[in-house]
Amino acid sequence: MVYRRAPVRRLDDKLVVITGAAGGIGSALARAFAARKAALALIDLDADALDRLAQSLPGATVSTHVANVGDPASLAAAREAILEHHGRVDVLVNNAGITVFADFESTEPVEIERVLSVNLRGVIYGCKIFLPDLRARPQAHIVNVSSMAGLAGMPWQTLYCASKFAVRGFTASLRAELLGRNVGVTCVLPGTTRTNIVAAAASRNPQLRDRLSGLLLAYGYPPEWLARKLVRAIRRNQAELRVGPDSWMLSAAVRVSPMLVRASMRALVWAASRRGLTAPTSVPAIEAGEQPTCEP
């Protein structure tokens, strides 16, 4: 679904806020918006990576802000700094996300809290805190990054799937509330995206990590490809953006044959157990700003 009139048609006079901007999809988005002459406010926990990204964007108007998106006070402080530096917010991209690759039974409470805090509450807080500033602009847009994991339940990714399902529902409701106003809303559902996040992730099962990393690097789409499509989706005020053939195929399969999707997930668990590739009982959560590992 596309509105008759997209609020944001040009980006060269806009200020774009990106959370989880330091790596993966976030940094690709920063480069894509900078190429279209947008000013940038980049938020992440990794100050050094933010500085490196800012230095790689010569000629762009960029500010960097260290904040925890799961902490409303931290995010509100970043908002104040952004308004002081730029004086406005036109586009908000809630991109930060983390995951834990483990079966639910062995997942620790601290991991549950951290994943839901960043992936879900970070999106909700981002919209809540920045929406008044977006509403004050003549043209504005919100982008919430979900995942194809928001389409179907995946083994060893219970928390990630729960958060991404919730992000998709939240975004659909918010878009309906803002219908006909000056703020467009888009939900992004990326499929397999090519980053080095799996290879860099700590793991108690290096064999499984290396196999997943190899698949990701071999078959994943580059984040720059996703970024280009997202820029176009904003200009069209697209309700949902599916990126990658796996995201499109899973979406179609869920609609046509949900039983087949559930059977495929059971087959995945069976095949992994047969090969001795069970999920690690505990893996440290990915740092905010990187693409989650569960995009299979």
Long-range contacts (C-beta under 8 A, 24 or more apart in sequence): 1-238, 1-239, 2-236, 2-237, 2-238, 2-239, 3-179, 3-180, 3-184, 3-237, 5-237, 6-184, 6-234, 6-235, 6-236, 6-237, 7-139, 7-140, 7-141, 7-182, 7-183, 7-184, 7-237, 8-90, 8-91, 8-139, 8-140, 8-141, 8-184, 8-234, 8-235, 8-237, 9-139, 9-235, 11-36, 11-37, 11-38, 11-91, 11-231, 11-234, 11-235, 12-36, 12-37, 12-38, 14-38, 14-39, 14-90, 14-91, 14-139, 15-39, 15-40, 15-41, 15-82, 15-86, 15-88, 15-89, 15-90, 15-91, 16-40, 16-41, 16-90, 16-91, 16-92, 16-93, 17-41, 17-43, 17-82, 17-89, 17-91, 17-92, 17-93, 17-130, 18-42, 18-43, 18-93, 18-95, 19-43, 19-44, 19-69, 19-93, 19-94, 19-95, 19-96, 19-122, 19-126, 19-288, 19-289, 20-44, 20-69, 20-95, 20-96, 20-97, 20-288, 20-289, 20-290, 21-50, 21-53, 21-95, 21-289, 22-46, 22-49, 22-50, 22-53, 22-289, 22-290, 23-49, 23-195, 23-197, 23-289, 23-290, 23-291, 24-193, 24-195, 24-197, 24-223, 24-289, 24-290, 24-291, 25-95, 25-145, 25-190, 25-193, 25-195, 25-223, 25-226, 25-227, 25-291, 26-95, 26-96, 26-289, 27-53, 27-223, 28-222, 28-223, 28-224, 28-226, 28-227, 29-93, 29-95, 29-223, 29-227, 29-230, 30-57, 30-62, 31-56, 31-57, 31-224, 31-227, 32-224, 32-227, 32-228, 32-230, 32-231, 33-91, 33-231, 34-60, 34-62, 36-231, 38-91, 39-86, 41-65, 41-82, 41-85, 41-86, 41-89, 43-67, 43-69, 43-75, 43-78, 43-96, 44-96, 44-288, 44-289, 45-287, 45-288, 45-289, 46-287, 46-288, 46-289, 49-289, 61-86, 68-288, 69-94, 69-96, 69-118, 69-121, 69-122, 69-125, 69-126, 69-288, 70-114, 70-117, 70-118, 70-121, 70-122, 70-125, 71-117, 72-125, 72-128, 72-129, 75-122, 75-125, 75-126, 75-129, 76-129, 79-129, 79-130, 79-133, 83-133, 88-133, 88-136, 88-137, 89-130, 89-133, 89-134, 89-137, 89-140, 90-134, 90-137, 90-139, 90-140, 90-141, 91-140, 91-141, 91-142, 91-143, 91-234, 92-126, 92-127, 92-130, 92-134, 92-140, 92-141, 92-142, 92-143, 93-143, 93-145, 93-230, 94-122, 94-123, 94-126, 94-127, 94-142, 94-143, 94-144, 94-145, 95-143, 95-145, 95-289, 96-122, 96-288, 96-289, 97-145, 97-147, 97-163, 97-286, 97-288, 97-290, 97-291, 97-292, 98-285, 98-286, 98-287, 98-288, 98-290, 98-292, 99-157, 99-159, 99-160, 99-285, 99-286, 99-292, 99-293, 99-294, 100-159, 100-160, 100-282, 100-283, 100-284, 100-285, 101-156, 101-157, 101-201, 101-203, 101-279, 101-280, 101-283, 101-293, 101-294, 102-156, 102-279, 102-280, 102-281, 102-282, 102-283, 103-155, 103-156, 103-158, 103-279, 103-281, 104-158, 104-159, 106-281, 106-282, 107-158, 107-159, 107-282, 108-282, 111-159, 111-282, 111-285, 112-159, 114-285, 115-159, 115-160, 115-163, 115-285, 116-159, 116-162, 116-163, 118-288, 119-159, 119-160, 119-163, 119-164, 119-167, 120-163, 120-166, 120-167, 120-170, 123-167, 123-170, 123-171, 124-170, 127-170, 127-174, 131-183, 134-183, 135-181, 135-182, 135-183, 137-182, 138-182, 139-182, 140-182, 140-183, 140-184, 141-183, 141-184, 141-185, 141-186, 141-234, 141-237, 142-171, 142-174, 142-183, 142-184, 142-185, 142-186, 143-185, 143-186, 143-187, 143-188, 143-230, 143-233, 143-234, 144-170, 144-171, 144-185, 144-186, 144-187, 144-188, 145-188, 145-190, 146-171, 146-187, 146-188, 146-189, 147-189, 147-190, 147-292, 147-294, 147-295, 148-189, 148-190, 148-191, 148-242, 148-244, 148-246, 148-247, 148-250, 148-251, 148-295, 149-292, 149-294, 149-295, 150-189, 151-189, 151-247, 151-250, 151-251, 151-254, 152-250, 152-253, 152-254, 152-261, 152-265, 153-262, 153-265, 154-265, 154-294, 154-296, 155-265, 155-268, 155-269, 155-272, 155-279, 156-279, 156-294, 157-294, 160-292, 160-294, 161-294, 168-240, 172-239, 175-239, 184-234, 184-237, 185-239, 186-230, 186-233, 186-234, 186-237, 186-238, 186-239, 186-240, 186-241, 187-239, 187-240, 187-241, 188-226, 188-230, 188-233, 188-240, 188-241, 188-243, 189-240, 189-241, 189-242, 189-243, 189-247, 189-251, 190-226, 190-243, 190-244, 190-247, 190-291, 190-295, 191-221, 191-242, 191-243, 191-244, 191-245, 191-246, 191-247, 191-248, 191-250, 191-295, 192-216, 192-219, 192-220, 192-221, 192-244, 192-246, 192-295, 192-296, 193-220, 193-221, 193-222, 193-223, 193-226, 193-243, 193-244, 193-291, 193-295, 194-220, 194-221, 194-222, 194-223, 195-220, 195-223, 195-290, 195-291, 197-286, 197-290, 197-291, 197-292, 197-293, 198-293, 201-283, 201-284, 201-286, 201-293, 202-283, 202-284, 203-280, 203-283, 204-280, 204-281, 204-282, 204-283, 205-277, 205-278, 205-279, 205-280, 207-277, 208-277, 208-278, 208-279, 208-280, 211-277, 212-293, 212-296, 215-296, 216-293, 216-295, 220-244, 220-295, 223-291, 246-296
